[in-house]
Amino acid sequence: MSGKVGSGKKNQSHKAWIHEHVNDAWVQKARTAGLRSRAAFKLEEIADRDRLLRPGMTVVDLGSAPGSWSQVAARRVAPGGTVIALDILPMEAIHGVNFLQGDFREDAVLAQLVEALAGRQADLVLSDMAPNLSGVAVVDQARMMALAELALDFCSEHLKPGGDFLIKVFQGEGFMELRKSMQDRFSSLQVRKPAASRDRSAELYLLARGRRA
């Protein structure tokens, strides 16, 4: 009986999420604009405020599916720019985006990403990566921080000196340590909470600027 009650609550929660998602103003706005998700507006707001994307830039988009950040980046770095996107999930093709499917934690996949850079260093690394959530807060937070550390290590190797790094993180265990690591490697660090980010969400965006040589 307890299993049925739990299942019922889970179904009700799922239905409530679907109802909220379908009626979300940002979701509707994204659909009207031909963007793949509401996340596009998060990047657009930060990019506008901080002048983050410019024509001719080389951008790496980690955790790119379904592709809304890549859409925004590809439009703004044209003409002459390059966007290389990576995700463990499939992603429909986007004009001007070189997409690689694979697990960022695997050396072979990372090697493909480096190969796609073709000897260049990125001007900007974007990371909207998040683990598959288990529902266990401590576990999910640890996985999120592990991905963030990997993305930061990637920046140390493949982001040009003076380059920028924008990453989604969850507030919780390891957050302050990650901030300290980013402050050590970049000239400045700002916290951003875009309007399109749900108020109840623990997500924040850390914008690190000017990678130290």
C-alpha positions as CSV (number, residue, x, y, z in Angstrom):
1,M,0.0,0.0,0.0
2,S,2.8,2.4,0.9
3,G,4.3,1.8,-2.6
4,K,1.0,2.8,-4.2
5,V,0.8,6.0,-2.1
6,G,4.4,6.9,-3.0
7,S,3.7,6.2,-6.7
8,G,0.6,8.4,-6.6
9,K,2.5,11.3,-5.0
10,K,5.2,11.0,-7.6
11,N,2.7,11.0,-10.5
12,Q,1.0,14.1,-9.0
13,S,4.3,15.8,-8.7
14,H,5.2,15.0,-12.3
15,K,1.8,16.2,-13.5
16,A,2.2,19.4,-11.6
17,W,5.7,20.0,-13.1
18,I,4.3,19.4,-16.7
19,H,1.4,21.8,-16.0
20,E,3.8,24.5,-14.7
21,H,6.3,23.9,-17.6
22,V,3.6,24.1,-20.3
23,N,2.2,27.3,-18.9
24,D,5.6,28.9,-18.1
25,A,5.9,32.3,-19.8
26,W,9.6,31.7,-20.6
27,V,8.9,28.3,-22.2
28,Q,6.2,29.8,-24.4
29,K,8.5,32.7,-25.3
30,A,11.2,30.2,-26.3
31,R,8.8,28.3,-28.4
32,T,7.7,31.4,-30.2
33,A,11.2,32.5,-30.8
34,G,12.2,29.1,-32.2
35,L,14.6,28.4,-29.3
36,R,15.0,24.9,-27.9
37,S,14.5,25.8,-24.2
38,R,14.0,28.6,-21.7
39,A,17.7,28.3,-20.9
40,A,18.4,30.4,-24.0
41,F,17.1,33.5,-22.2
42,K,19.5,32.8,-19.2
43,L,22.5,33.0,-21.5
44,E,21.1,35.9,-23.5
45,E,20.6,38.0,-20.3
46,I,24.1,37.3,-19.1
47,A,25.6,37.8,-22.5
48,D,23.9,41.2,-22.8
49,R,24.8,42.3,-19.3
50,D,28.4,41.2,-19.5
51,R,29.1,41.5,-23.2
52,L,30.1,37.9,-23.3
53,L,29.7,36.9,-27.0
54,R,31.2,38.6,-30.0
55,P,31.7,37.8,-33.7
56,G,34.7,35.6,-34.4
57,M,34.9,33.9,-31.0
58,T,35.7,30.2,-30.5
59,V,33.2,28.9,-27.9
60,V,32.9,25.5,-26.3
61,D,29.5,24.6,-24.9
62,L,29.6,21.7,-22.4
63,G,26.3,20.0,-21.6
64,S,24.7,21.5,-24.7
65,A,21.6,19.4,-25.3
66,P,18.9,20.3,-26.3
67,G,20.9,23.1,-27.8
68,S,19.5,26.5,-26.7
69,W,22.9,27.9,-25.5
70,S,24.5,26.7,-28.7
71,Q,21.7,28.4,-30.7
72,V,22.4,31.7,-28.9
73,A,26.2,31.4,-29.2
74,A,26.2,30.5,-32.9
75,R,24.1,33.5,-33.8
76,R,26.3,35.9,-31.8
77,V,29.7,34.7,-32.8
78,A,28.8,34.9,-36.5
79,P,30.4,35.8,-38.8
80,G,33.7,34.0,-38.4
81,G,33.1,32.3,-35.1
82,T,33.1,28.7,-34.0
83,V,30.9,26.8,-31.6
84,I,31.8,23.3,-30.5
85,A,29.1,21.6,-28.4
86,L,29.3,18.4,-26.4
87,D,26.7,16.4,-24.5
88,I,26.1,12.8,-23.4
89,L,22.6,13.1,-25.0
90,P,21.8,13.5,-28.7
91,M,21.2,16.9,-30.1
92,E,19.6,17.9,-33.3
93,A,21.9,19.8,-35.7
94,I,22.3,23.5,-35.4
95,H,23.8,25.6,-38.2
96,G,27.3,26.8,-37.3
97,V,27.6,24.3,-34.4
98,N,30.0,21.3,-34.4
99,F,28.3,18.8,-32.1
100,L,30.0,15.9,-30.4
101,Q,28.0,13.3,-28.5
102,G,29.8,11.6,-25.6
103,D,30.5,11.6,-21.8
104,F,32.7,14.5,-20.9
105,R,34.2,12.4,-18.1
106,E,35.7,9.9,-20.6
107,D,39.3,10.6,-21.8
108,A,38.4,9.4,-25.4
109,V,35.5,11.9,-25.6
110,L,37.7,14.7,-24.2
111,A,40.3,13.9,-26.8
112,Q,37.7,14.3,-29.6
113,L,36.8,17.7,-28.2
114,V,40.4,18.8,-28.1
115,E,40.7,17.5,-31.7
116,A,37.7,19.6,-32.8
117,L,39.5,22.7,-31.4
118,A,42.2,22.0,-34.0
119,G,45.0,23.6,-32.1
120,R,43.0,26.7,-31.0
121,Q,42.2,27.7,-27.5
122,A,38.7,28.8,-26.7
123,D,37.7,32.4,-26.0
124,L,34.8,31.3,-23.9
125,V,33.8,28.0,-22.2
126,L,30.1,27.6,-21.3
127,S,28.9,24.8,-19.0
128,D,25.3,24.0,-18.4
129,M,26.2,20.5,-17.4
130,A,24.2,18.8,-14.7
131,P,24.1,15.1,-13.6
132,N,21.1,12.9,-13.9
133,L,19.4,13.7,-10.6
134,S,18.9,10.8,-8.2
135,G,16.7,12.8,-5.8
136,V,19.4,12.3,-3.0
137,A,20.6,15.9,-2.5
138,V,24.0,15.0,-1.1
139,V,24.7,12.6,-4.0
140,D,23.4,15.0,-6.7
141,Q,25.5,17.9,-5.2
142,A,28.7,15.8,-5.2
143,R,28.1,14.8,-8.8
144,M,27.4,18.4,-9.8
145,M,30.6,19.6,-8.2
146,A,32.6,16.8,-9.8
147,L,31.4,18.0,-13.2
148,A,32.2,21.6,-12.4
149,E,35.8,20.7,-11.4
150,L,36.3,18.8,-14.6
151,A,35.0,21.8,-16.6
152,L,37.4,24.1,-14.7
153,D,40.3,21.8,-15.4
154,F,39.3,21.9,-19.1
155,C,39.5,25.7,-18.9
156,S,43.0,25.5,-17.4
157,E,44.2,23.5,-20.5
158,H,42.1,24.8,-23.4
159,L,40.8,28.3,-22.5
160,K,43.1,31.1,-23.7
161,P,44.7,33.5,-21.2
162,G,42.2,36.3,-20.7
163,G,39.3,34.0,-21.7
164,D,36.0,33.7,-19.9
165,F,34.1,30.8,-18.2
166,L,30.4,30.6,-17.5
167,I,29.1,27.7,-15.5
168,K,25.8,26.6,-13.9
169,V,26.2,25.3,-10.3
170,F,24.0,24.4,-7.4
171,Q,24.4,26.0,-4.0
172,G,25.5,23.5,-1.4
173,E,28.4,21.4,-0.3
174,G,31.5,22.3,-2.3
175,F,30.2,25.5,-3.7
176,M,32.5,27.8,-1.8
177,E,35.5,25.6,-2.6
178,L,34.7,25.8,-6.3
179,R,34.4,29.6,-6.1
180,K,37.8,29.8,-4.5
181,S,39.3,27.6,-7.2
182,M,37.8,29.8,-9.9
183,Q,39.0,33.0,-8.1
184,D,42.5,31.6,-8.1
185,R,42.5,31.0,-11.8
186,F,40.6,34.0,-13.1
187,S,41.0,37.8,-12.6
188,S,37.3,38.3,-11.5
189,L,34.3,36.3,-10.5
190,Q,30.6,37.3,-10.5
191,V,27.5,35.4,-9.5
192,R,24.5,35.7,-11.8
193,K,20.8,34.6,-11.3
194,P,19.0,35.3,-14.6
195,A,15.3,36.2,-14.6
196,A,14.5,33.0,-16.6
197,S,15.9,30.9,-13.7
198,R,13.1,29.7,-11.5
199,D,13.1,31.4,-8.1
200,R,12.9,28.2,-6.2
201,S,15.8,26.6,-8.1
202,A,19.1,26.3,-6.3
203,E,21.0,27.0,-9.5
204,L,23.3,29.9,-9.9
205,Y,25.7,30.9,-12.7
206,L,29.3,31.7,-12.0
207,L,31.0,34.0,-14.5
208,A,34.8,33.9,-14.3
209,R,36.6,36.5,-16.5
210,G,40.2,36.8,-17.6
211,R,41.9,33.4,-17.2
212,R,45.2,33.9,-15.6
213,A,48.2,32.8,-17.7
